[in-house]
Amino acid sequence: MAAKGKIKSKDVTPDGYAYLTKRLVVSKAQAAGKTAAAKAMSTMGYVITVRNGWVIRENQNGTIQKMTPIGVE
């Protein structure tokens, strides 16, 4: 039976358990968002997002269409 070794990471508690830092979570979430946006762009041909207070549609050919401002009814 193999002995269970301690995790070799700088983000561990004194008793050997690994933990997530806010920096790591934010980094992984941003990377996942970029990957998802790229897949959506290739599948649909456009991505709906928010930029500078506007909901916009970014098309695959690079054009941007402002749809509605945020907070205006």
PEHUPE-V157455 format. One record per pair of residues at least 24 apart in sequence whose C-alpha atoms are under 8 Angstrom apart, sorted by the first residue. I is the first residue (numbers start at 1). GAP is how many residues later the second one is. D is the distance in Angstrom with one decimal. If there is no record, write none. Layout:
[[I | GAP | D] [I | GAP | D]]
//
This chain:
none
//
